Amino acid sequence: MSLFLVAILAFALPSQAQNATPSPVEIVNLEQNLWTTMAEGNFATVRSLFTKDFIQVDNKIQAADSLLITLKHCKLESYELRDLQVRILSPDSALTAYHVVNTFNCGTEDHPQVNNYDNNSITVWVRQPNTAKWLVQAHTETPTALAK
């Protein structure tokens, strides 16, 4: 009888963990991993962090594929996430809000074209159904008054 109970608990616990409300630390780690992955230039991994219906809104509206084309032409050279805050929206969704200062190089080694950005950003994270995997569904960036 106790072996049967252990087997039931073994199957029940993972599903409870999948529906557990995420911790703010977990969401912060996801956001930091996203930026690190973009800086490393591993585009397949970056793409795997977005939902199929991902959308980014800044000076234009673009889907993940458009964003990846931009990232292939402009290397994220540096970034700093400041004042990062997390809001848990539901057990399967969360939002990060933060100030990001970053530098992209959209030129070549011989002719660098460095662009500096100073933005306030929001990222919406959603847990995929019946999994523990979190993906980015939306991201926005708004220039701060300090942007030049």
OpenMM code with the backbone's topology and positions (N, CA, C; nanometers):
from openmm import Vec3, app, unit

residues = "MET SER LEU PHE LEU VAL ALA ILE LEU ALA PHE ALA LEU PRO SER GLN ALA GLN ASN ALA THR PRO SER PRO VAL GLU ILE VAL ASN LEU GLU GLN ASN LEU TRP THR THR MET ALA GLU GLY ASN PHE ALA THR VAL ARG SER LEU PHE THR LYS ASP PHE ILE GLN VAL ASP ASN LYS ILE GLN ALA ALA ASP SER LEU LEU ILE THR LEU LYS HIS CYS LYS LEU GLU SER TYR GLU LEU ARG ASP LEU GLN VAL ARG ILE LEU SER PRO ASP SER ALA LEU THR ALA TYR HIS VAL VAL ASN THR PHE ASN CYS GLY THR GLU ASP HIS PRO GLN VAL ASN ASN TYR ASP ASN ASN SER ILE THR VAL TRP VAL ARG GLN PRO ASN THR ALA LYS TRP LEU VAL GLN ALA HIS THR GLU THR PRO THR ALA LEU ALA LYS".split()
positions = [
    Vec3(0.0814, -0.1186, 0.0000),
    Vec3(0.0000, 0.0000, 0.0000),
    Vec3(0.0862, 0.1256, 0.0000),
    Vec3(0.1934, 0.1318, 0.0775),
    Vec3(0.2766, 0.2514, 0.0831),
    Vec3(0.3518, 0.2730, -0.0479),
    Vec3(0.3887, 0.1649, -0.1183),
    Vec3(0.4536, 0.1780, -0.2489),
    Vec3(0.3575, 0.2421, -0.3490),
    Vec3(0.2307, 0.2047, -0.3422),
    Vec3(0.1291, 0.2635, -0.4291),
    Vec3(0.1150, 0.4133, -0.4010),
    Vec3(0.1152, 0.4508, -0.2738),
    Vec3(0.1040, 0.5912, -0.2348),
    Vec3(0.2254, 0.6703, -0.2831),
    Vec3(0.3437, 0.6151, -0.2731),
    Vec3(0.4654, 0.6812, -0.3212),
    Vec3(0.4576, 0.7033, -0.4715),
    Vec3(0.4077, 0.6039, -0.5447),
    Vec3(0.3947, 0.6177, -0.6906),
    Vec3(0.2961, 0.7279, -0.7266),
    Vec3(0.1864, 0.7371, -0.6566),
    Vec3(0.0877, 0.8428, -0.6830),
    Vec3(0.1485, 0.9796, -0.6543),
    Vec3(0.2189, 0.9930, -0.5420),
    Vec3(0.2814, 1.1203, -0.5082),
    Vec3(0.3891, 1.1591, -0.6086),
    Vec3(0.4615, 1.0631, -0.6589),
    Vec3(0.5664, 1.0911, -0.7567),
    Vec3(0.5080, 1.1528, -0.8829),
    Vec3(0.3910, 1.1087, -0.9238),
    Vec3(0.3266, 1.1658, -1.0424),
    Vec3(0.2549, 1.2965, -1.0099),
    Vec3(0.2068, 1.3117, -0.8903),
    Vec3(0.1302, 1.4311, -0.8536),
    Vec3(0.2208, 1.5516, -0.8286),
    Vec3(0.3355, 1.5333, -0.7698),
    Vec3(0.4215, 1.6456, -0.7349),
    Vec3(0.4686, 1.7272, -0.8545),
    Vec3(0.5139, 1.6674, -0.9655),
    Vec3(0.5562, 1.7508, -1.0775),
    Vec3(0.4446, 1.8403, -1.1293),
    Vec3(0.3211, 1.7920, -1.1357),
    Vec3(0.2132, 1.8755, -1.1866),
    Vec3(0.1832, 1.9889, -1.0903),
    Vec3(0.1979, 1.9660, -0.9599),
    Vec3(0.1777, 2.0738, -0.8650),
    Vec3(0.2868, 2.1788, -0.8824),
    Vec3(0.4106, 2.1355, -0.9060),
    Vec3(0.5203, 2.2297, -0.9247),
    Vec3(0.4984, 2.3133, -1.0497),
    Vec3(0.4411, 2.2538, -1.1540),
    Vec3(0.4157, 2.3277, -1.2774),
    Vec3(0.3124, 2.4370, -1.2556),
    Vec3(0.2197, 2.4183, -1.1653),
    Vec3(0.1145, 2.5164, -1.1407),
    Vec3(0.1470, 2.6089, -1.0242),
    Vec3(0.2614, 2.5889, -0.9603),
    Vec3(0.2980, 2.6720, -0.8466),
    Vec3(0.3258, 2.8141, -0.8938),
    Vec3(0.2906, 2.9090, -0.8109),
    Vec3(0.3194, 3.0484, -0.8425),
    Vec3(0.4711, 3.0664, -0.8449),
    Vec3(0.5235, 3.1298, -0.9493),
    Vec3(0.6690, 3.1458, -0.9582),
    Vec3(0.7194, 3.2453, -0.8540),
    Vec3(0.8437, 3.2314, -0.8187),
    Vec3(0.9045, 3.3282, -0.7276),
    Vec3(0.9592, 3.4441, -0.8109),
    Vec3(0.9620, 3.5629, -0.7547),
    Vec3(1.0225, 3.6750, -0.8269),
    Vec3(1.1673, 3.6475, -0.8683),
    Vec3(1.2407, 3.5753, -0.7868),
    Vec3(1.3799, 3.5422, -0.8195),
    Vec3(1.3861, 3.4576, -0.9468),
    Vec3(1.2942, 3.3627, -0.9610),
    Vec3(1.2885, 3.2790, -1.0809),
    Vec3(1.2680, 3.3660, -1.2051),
    Vec3(1.1802, 3.4639, -1.1967),
    Vec3(1.1508, 3.5503, -1.3104),
    Vec3(1.2696, 3.6425, -1.3401),
    Vec3(1.3344, 3.6950, -1.2377),
    Vec3(1.4556, 3.7761, -1.2567),
    Vec3(1.5613, 3.6943, -1.3301),
    Vec3(1.5804, 3.5694, -1.2895),
    Vec3(1.6784, 3.4827, -1.3558),
    Vec3(1.6440, 3.4603, -1.5018),
    Vec3(1.5157, 3.4455, -1.5331),
    Vec3(1.4740, 3.4300, -1.6728),
    Vec3(1.5110, 3.5537, -1.7539),
    Vec3(1.4820, 3.6709, -1.7000),
    Vec3(1.5114, 3.7967, -1.7709),
    Vec3(1.6614, 3.8127, -1.7929),
    Vec3(1.7399, 3.7870, -1.6897),
    Vec3(1.8850, 3.7984, -1.7032),
    Vec3(1.9392, 3.6981, -1.8042),
    Vec3(1.8847, 3.5769, -1.8046),
    Vec3(1.9271, 3.4757, -1.9009),
    Vec3(1.8943, 3.5184, -2.0437),
    Vec3(1.7789, 3.5802, -2.0644),
    Vec3(1.7418, 3.6274, -2.1974),
    Vec3(1.8450, 3.7267, -2.2502),
    Vec3(1.8810, 3.8246, -2.1696),
    Vec3(1.9774, 3.9250, -2.2131),
    Vec3(2.1165, 3.8640, -2.2347),
    Vec3(2.1580, 3.7745, -2.1472),
    Vec3(2.2875, 3.7078, -2.1639),
    Vec3(2.2906, 3.6279, -2.2928),
    Vec3(2.1832, 3.5563, -2.3214),
    Vec3(2.1754, 3.4754, -2.4426),
    Vec3(2.1803, 3.5646, -2.5667),
    Vec3(2.1124, 3.6792, -2.5630),
    Vec3(2.1195, 3.7715, -2.6767),
    Vec3(2.2616, 3.8237, -2.6949),
    Vec3(2.3302, 3.8561, -2.5867),
    Vec3(2.4673, 3.9062, -2.5950),
    Vec3(2.5628, 3.8000, -2.6483),
    Vec3(2.5367, 3.6739, -2.6162),
    Vec3(2.6219, 3.5651, -2.6650),
    Vec3(2.6001, 3.5375, -2.8134),
    Vec3(2.4880, 3.5840, -2.8690),
    Vec3(2.4624, 3.5686, -3.0122),
    Vec3(2.4187, 3.4307, -3.0544),
    Vec3(2.3692, 3.3491, -2.9617),
    Vec3(2.3192, 3.2160, -2.9963),
    Vec3(2.1726, 3.2304, -3.0373),
    Vec3(2.1504, 3.2519, -3.1676),
    Vec3(2.0175, 3.2879, -3.2159),
    Vec3(1.9155, 3.1758, -3.2035),
    Vec3(1.9576, 3.0513, -3.2155),
    Vec3(1.8630, 2.9402, -3.1975),
    Vec3(1.8126, 2.9377, -3.0539),
    Vec3(1.9022, 2.9614, -2.9592),
    Vec3(1.8624, 2.9638, -2.8191),
    Vec3(1.7745, 3.0851, -2.7903),
    Vec3(1.8113, 3.1997, -2.8473),
    Vec3(1.7289, 3.3196, -2.8282),
    Vec3(1.5880, 3.2923, -2.8801),
    Vec3(1.5758, 3.2363, -2.9997),
    Vec3(1.4444, 3.2085, -3.0591),
    Vec3(1.3637, 3.1145, -2.9698),
    Vec3(1.4320, 3.0184, -2.9071),
    Vec3(1.3619, 2.9208, -2.8229),
    Vec3(1.3068, 2.9827, -2.6947),
    Vec3(1.3440, 3.1056, -2.6642),
    Vec3(1.2965, 3.1723, -2.5434),
    Vec3(1.1700, 3.2542, -2.5678),
    Vec3(1.1245, 3.2616, -2.6955),
    Vec3(1.0057, 3.3388, -2.7308),
    Vec3(0.8894, 3.2471, -2.7671),
    Vec3(0.7682, 3.2915, -2.7348),
    Vec3(0.6498, 3.2186, -2.7787),
    Vec3(0.6352, 3.2353, -2.9298),
    Vec3(0.5543, 3.1504, -2.9907),
    Vec3(0.5315, 3.1609, -3.1359),
    Vec3(0.4672, 3.2932, -3.1724),
    Vec3(0.3861, 3.3484, -3.0813),
    Vec3(0.3171, 3.4747, -3.1104),
    Vec3(0.3835, 3.5947, -3.0417),
    Vec3(0.5134, 3.5836, -3.0131),
    Vec3(0.5887, 3.6929, -2.9500),
    Vec3(0.5734, 3.8223, -3.0296),
    Vec3(0.5689, 3.9333, -2.9558),
    Vec3(0.5645, 4.0652, -3.0181),
    Vec3(0.6510, 4.1613, -2.9378),
    Vec3(0.7254, 4.2445, -3.0100),
    Vec3(0.8053, 4.3490, -2.9459),
    Vec3(0.7559, 4.4837, -2.9958),
    Vec3(0.7454, 4.5779, -2.9024),
    Vec3(0.7013, 4.7121, -2.9372),
    Vec3(0.8052, 4.8113, -2.8867),
    Vec3(0.8659, 4.8834, -2.9791),
    Vec3(0.9516, 4.9964, -2.9441),
    Vec3(0.9233, 5.1041, -3.0478),
    Vec3(1.0209, 5.1425, -3.1304),
    Vec3(0.9889, 5.2405, -3.2336),
    Vec3(0.9164, 5.1769, -3.3522),
    Vec3(0.9047, 5.0439, -3.3499),
    Vec3(0.8240, 4.9693, -3.4462),
    Vec3(0.7698, 4.8456, -3.3760),
    Vec3(0.6766, 4.7781, -3.4414),
    Vec3(0.6200, 4.6545, -3.3880),
    Vec3(0.6779, 4.5400, -3.4701),
    Vec3(0.7321, 4.4389, -3.4013),
    Vec3(0.7922, 4.3275, -3.4742),
    Vec3(0.7739, 4.1957, -3.4018),
    Vec3(0.7710, 4.0894, -3.4800),
    Vec3(0.7628, 3.9532, -3.4277),
    Vec3(0.9046, 3.9022, -3.4025),
    Vec3(0.9149, 3.7824, -3.3507),
    Vec3(1.0447, 3.7253, -3.3129),
    Vec3(1.1398, 3.7163, -3.4314),
    Vec3(1.0914, 3.6730, -3.5472),
    Vec3(1.1807, 3.6573, -3.6619),
    Vec3(1.2425, 3.7901, -3.7045),
    Vec3(1.1651, 3.8972, -3.7009),
    Vec3(1.2183, 4.0303, -3.7336),
    Vec3(1.3212, 4.0737, -3.6302),
    Vec3(1.2931, 4.0484, -3.5050),
    Vec3(1.3878, 4.0820, -3.3993),
    Vec3(1.5183, 4.0054, -3.4180),
    Vec3(1.5098, 3.8774, -3.4530),
    Vec3(1.6313, 3.7971, -3.4722),
    Vec3(1.7148, 3.8485, -3.5888),
    Vec3(1.6502, 3.8952, -3.6950),
    Vec3(1.7246, 3.9542, -3.8068),
    Vec3(1.8015, 4.0766, -3.7590),
    Vec3(1.7361, 4.1593, -3.6792),
    Vec3(1.8026, 4.2771, -3.6227),
    Vec3(1.9215, 4.2348, -3.5375),
    Vec3(1.9022, 4.1341, -3.4526),
    Vec3(2.0109, 4.0887, -3.3649),
    Vec3(2.1270, 4.0279, -3.4440),
    Vec3(2.1007, 3.9709, -3.5594),
    Vec3(2.2089, 3.9161, -3.6417),
    Vec3(2.2926, 4.0272, -3.7035),
    Vec3(2.2305, 4.1438, -3.7273),
    Vec3(2.3022, 4.2561, -3.7877),
    Vec3(2.3595, 4.3526, -3.6839),
    Vec3(2.3064, 4.3484, -3.5656),
    Vec3(2.3496, 4.4386, -3.4594),
    Vec3(2.3822, 4.3562, -3.3348),
    Vec3(2.5101, 4.3501, -3.2999),
    Vec3(2.5532, 4.2704, -3.1850),
    Vec3(2.5329, 4.3485, -3.0558),
    Vec3(2.4684, 4.2831, -2.9616),
    Vec3(2.4531, 4.3402, -2.8281),
    Vec3(2.5888, 4.3312, -2.7589),
    Vec3(2.6552, 4.4448, -2.7416),
    Vec3(2.7899, 4.4457, -2.6849),
    Vec3(2.7907, 4.4590, -2.5333),
    Vec3(2.6947, 4.5323, -2.4805),
    Vec3(2.6885, 4.5475, -2.3348),
    Vec3(2.5456, 4.5794, -2.2937),
    Vec3(2.5147, 4.5460, -2.1708),
    Vec3(2.3826, 4.5784, -2.1163),
    Vec3(2.3905, 4.5795, -1.9648),
    Vec3(2.3040, 4.6593, -1.9064),
    Vec3(2.2906, 4.6638, -1.7614),
    Vec3(2.1429, 4.6807, -1.7294),
    Vec3(2.0898, 4.5865, -1.6538),
    Vec3(1.9510, 4.5929, -1.6094),
    Vec3(1.9495, 4.6590, -1.4725),
    Vec3(1.8722, 4.7667, -1.4605),
    Vec3(1.8667, 4.8421, -1.3350),
    Vec3(1.7240, 4.8436, -1.2808),
    Vec3(1.7136, 4.8487, -1.1494),
    Vec3(1.5836, 4.8633, -1.0822),
    Vec3(1.4824, 4.7597, -1.1294),
    Vec3(1.5263, 4.6365, -1.1486),
    Vec3(1.4389, 4.5317, -1.2009),
    Vec3(1.3321, 4.4958, -1.0974),
    Vec3(1.2082, 4.5035, -1.1422),
    Vec3(1.0944, 4.4684, -1.0571),
    Vec3(1.0149, 4.3574, -1.1240),
    Vec3(0.9512, 4.2753, -1.0423),
    Vec3(0.8699, 4.1640, -1.0921),
    Vec3(0.7298, 4.1775, -1.0374),
    Vec3(0.6347, 4.1512, -1.1239),
    Vec3(0.4946, 4.1418, -1.0825),
    Vec3(0.4432, 4.0062, -1.1273),
    Vec3(0.3988, 3.9261, -1.0340),
    Vec3(0.3387, 3.7969, -1.0662),
    Vec3(0.1934, 3.8251, -1.1024),
    Vec3(0.1556, 3.7956, -1.2260),
    Vec3(0.0205, 3.8236, -1.2736),
    Vec3(-0.0746, 3.7078, -1.2467),
    Vec3(-0.0228, 3.5859, -1.2546),
    Vec3(-0.0997, 3.4645, -1.2282),
    Vec3(0.0021, 3.3533, -1.2059),
    Vec3(-0.0411, 3.2325, -1.1732),
    Vec3(0.0566, 3.1241, -1.1587),
    Vec3(0.1328, 3.0962, -1.2896),
    Vec3(0.0777, 3.1394, -1.4025),
    Vec3(0.1410, 3.1108, -1.5317),
    Vec3(0.1840, 3.2349, -1.6088),
    Vec3(0.1875, 3.3504, -1.5428),
    Vec3(0.2331, 3.4708, -1.6124),
    Vec3(0.2953, 3.5688, -1.5135),
    Vec3(0.3962, 3.6397, -1.5636),
    Vec3(0.4656, 3.7381, -1.4814),
    Vec3(0.5172, 3.8487, -1.5716),
    Vec3(0.5462, 3.9609, -1.5104),
    Vec3(0.5929, 4.0770, -1.5833),
    Vec3(0.7177, 4.1301, -1.5158),
    Vec3(0.8167, 4.1687, -1.5945),
    Vec3(0.9327, 4.2386, -1.5407),
    Vec3(0.9290, 4.3811, -1.5929),
    Vec3(0.9666, 4.4747, -1.5093),
    Vec3(0.9801, 4.6149, -1.5477),
    Vec3(1.1168, 4.6596, -1.4988),
    Vec3(1.1921, 4.7282, -1.5849),
    Vec3(1.3281, 4.7660, -1.5479),
    Vec3(1.3803, 4.8746, -1.6414),
    Vec3(1.4889, 4.9336, -1.5995),
    Vec3(1.5625, 5.0320, -1.6774),
    Vec3(1.6813, 4.9554, -1.7370),
    Vec3(1.7005, 4.9655, -1.8674),
    Vec3(1.8123, 4.8965, -1.9313),
    Vec3(1.8963, 4.9970, -2.0097),
    Vec3(2.0254, 4.9903, -1.9863),
    Vec3(2.1220, 5.0690, -2.0621),
    Vec3(2.2020, 4.9684, -2.1423),
    Vec3(2.2028, 4.9843, -2.2753),
    Vec3(2.2739, 4.8861, -2.3569),
    Vec3(2.3397, 4.9509, -2.4775),
    Vec3(2.4317, 4.8747, -2.5364),
    Vec3(2.5062, 4.9191, -2.6538),
    Vec3(2.5006, 4.8101, -2.7588),
    Vec3(2.4611, 4.8486, -2.8786),
    Vec3(2.4616, 4.7590, -2.9938),
    Vec3(2.5621, 4.8123, -3.0945),
    Vec3(2.6325, 4.7202, -3.1615),
    Vec3(2.7205, 4.7572, -3.2717),
    Vec3(2.6583, 4.7023, -3.3991),
    Vec3(2.6119, 4.7910, -3.4846),
    Vec3(2.5456, 4.7512, -3.6092),
    Vec3(2.6368, 4.7653, -3.7293),
    Vec3(2.7640, 4.7886, -3.7067),
    Vec3(2.8591, 4.8038, -3.8162),
    Vec3(2.9474, 4.6809, -3.8314),
    Vec3(3.0623, 4.7029, -3.8883),
    Vec3(3.1609, 4.5960, -3.9083),
    Vec3(3.2809, 4.6237, -3.8190),
    Vec3(3.3756, 4.5323, -3.8206),
    Vec3(3.4966, 4.5522, -3.7414),
    Vec3(3.5726, 4.6746, -3.7907),
    Vec3(3.5764, 4.6932, -3.9238),
    Vec3(3.6460, 4.8083, -3.9827),
    Vec3(3.5685, 4.9386, -3.9675),
    Vec3(3.4375, 4.9299, -3.9678),
    Vec3(3.3509, 5.0482, -3.9585),
    Vec3(3.2415, 5.0257, -3.8531),
    Vec3(3.2795, 5.0325, -3.7255),
    Vec3(3.1776, 5.0116, -3.6214),
    Vec3(3.0711, 5.1214, -3.6248),
    Vec3(2.9511, 5.0822, -3.5970),
    Vec3(2.8391, 5.1753, -3.5846),
    Vec3(2.7733, 5.1464, -3.4495),
    Vec3(2.8206, 5.2148, -3.3485),
    Vec3(2.7777, 5.1896, -3.2114),
    Vec3(2.6542, 5.2727, -3.1794),
    Vec3(2.5539, 5.2062, -3.1268),
    Vec3(2.4300, 5.2710, -3.0844),
    Vec3(2.4098, 5.2461, -2.9363),
    Vec3(2.3958, 5.3546, -2.8610),
    Vec3(2.3722, 5.3446, -2.7173),
    Vec3(2.2249, 5.3710, -2.6898),
    Vec3(2.1673, 5.2904, -2.6015),
    Vec3(2.0255, 5.3034, -2.5682),
    Vec3(2.0086, 5.3133, -2.4179),
    Vec3(1.9072, 5.3861, -2.3781),
    Vec3(1.8719, 5.4035, -2.2381),
    Vec3(1.7190, 5.3951, -2.2345),
    Vec3(1.6656, 5.2804, -2.1973),
    Vec3(1.5220, 5.2536, -2.2074),
    Vec3(1.4620, 5.2042, -2.0767),
    Vec3(1.3340, 5.2259, -2.0642),
    Vec3(1.2534, 5.1565, -1.9651),
    Vec3(1.1842, 5.0429, -2.0395),
    Vec3(1.1847, 4.9249, -1.9822),
    Vec3(1.1353, 4.8067, -2.0525),
    Vec3(1.0382, 4.7266, -1.9675),
    Vec3(0.9520, 4.6558, -2.0383),
    Vec3(0.8616, 4.5589, -1.9760),
    Vec3(0.8682, 4.4316, -2.0578),
    Vec3(0.8773, 4.3185, -1.9900),
    Vec3(0.8739, 4.1879, -2.0544),
    Vec3(0.7637, 4.1062, -1.9890),
    Vec3(0.6832, 4.0403, -2.0707),
    Vec3(0.5779, 3.9517, -2.0208),
    Vec3(0.6237, 3.8080, -2.0415),
    Vec3(0.6287, 3.7332, -1.9328),
    Vec3(0.6686, 3.5925, -1.9337),
    Vec3(0.5452, 3.5057, -1.9130),
    Vec3(0.5333, 3.3974, -1.9883),
    Vec3(0.4217, 3.3037, -1.9712),
    Vec3(0.4748, 3.1610, -1.9633),
    Vec3(0.4179, 3.0862, -1.8699),
    Vec3(0.4545, 2.9449, -1.8579),
    Vec3(0.3745, 2.8681, -1.9622),
    Vec3(0.4413, 2.7782, -2.0313),
    Vec3(0.3762, 2.6992, -2.1347),
    Vec3(0.2869, 2.5936, -2.0705),
    Vec3(0.1709, 2.5675, -2.1308),
    Vec3(0.0749, 2.4737, -2.0712),
    Vec3(0.1362, 2.3364, -2.0428),
    Vec3(0.1085, 2.2870, -1.9252),
    Vec3(0.1502, 2.1530, -1.8807),
    Vec3(0.3007, 2.1336, -1.8796),
    Vec3(0.3762, 2.2431, -1.8625),
    Vec3(0.5222, 2.2330, -1.8526),
    Vec3(0.5707, 2.3276, -1.7443),
    Vec3(0.6999, 2.3255, -1.7220),
    Vec3(0.7614, 2.4214, -1.6312),
    Vec3(0.8377, 2.5270, -1.7111),
    Vec3(0.8251, 2.5255, -1.8435),
    Vec3(0.9008, 2.6152, -1.9319),
    Vec3(0.8336, 2.7514, -1.9435),
    Vec3(0.9130, 2.8564, -1.9217),
    Vec3(0.8680, 2.9937, -1.9328),
    Vec3(0.9231, 3.0552, -2.0610),
    Vec3(0.8389, 3.1306, -2.1334),
    Vec3(0.8801, 3.1977, -2.2559),
    Vec3(0.8346, 3.3437, -2.2539),
    Vec3(0.9018, 3.4242, -2.3332),
    Vec3(0.8653, 3.5650, -2.3473),
    Vec3(0.7536, 3.5761, -2.4499),
    Vec3(0.6447, 3.6417, -2.4117),
    Vec3(0.5351, 3.6631, -2.5058),
    Vec3(0.5349, 3.8059, -2.5606),
    Vec3(0.5810, 3.9008, -2.4818),
    Vec3(0.5827, 4.0402, -2.5275),
    Vec3(0.6946, 4.1158, -2.4569),
    Vec3(0.7458, 4.2164, -2.5287),
    Vec3(0.8511, 4.3026, -2.4742),
    Vec3(0.8307, 4.4425, -2.5302),
    Vec3(0.8441, 4.5426, -2.4450),
    Vec3(0.8357, 4.6816, -2.4898),
    Vec3(0.9563, 4.7577, -2.4388),
    Vec3(0.9932, 4.8621, -2.5121),
    Vec3(1.0999, 4.9519, -2.4688),
    Vec3(1.0587, 5.0944, -2.4989),
    Vec3(1.0799, 5.1828, -2.4011),
    Vec3(1.0499, 5.3242, -2.4167),
    Vec3(1.1734, 5.4020, -2.3763),
    Vec3(1.2224, 5.4896, -2.4635),
    Vec3(1.3412, 5.5681, -2.4273),
    Vec3(1.3151, 5.6525, -2.3032),
    Vec3(1.4179, 5.6614, -2.2190),
    Vec3(1.4092, 5.7477, -2.1013),
    Vec3(1.4416, 5.8906, -2.1433),
    Vec3(1.4195, 5.9822, -2.0544),
    Vec3(1.4504, 6.1219, -2.0844),
    Vec3(1.6009, 6.1431, -2.1007),
    Vec3(1.6805, 6.0462, -2.0506),
    Vec3(1.8265, 6.0591, -2.0585),
    Vec3(1.8823, 6.0131, -2.1922),
    Vec3(1.8010, 5.9473, -2.2748),
    Vec3(1.8499, 5.8948, -2.4022),
    Vec3(1.8950, 6.0081, -2.4926),
    Vec3(2.0034, 5.9819, -2.5657),
    Vec3(2.0586, 6.0826, -2.6574),
    Vec3(2.0671, 6.0296, -2.7962),
] * unit.nanometer
topology = app.Topology()
chain = topology.addChain("A")
for resn in residues:
    res = topology.addResidue(resn, chain)
    for name in ("N", "CA", "C"):
        topology.addAtom(name, app.Element.getBySymbol(name[0]), res)
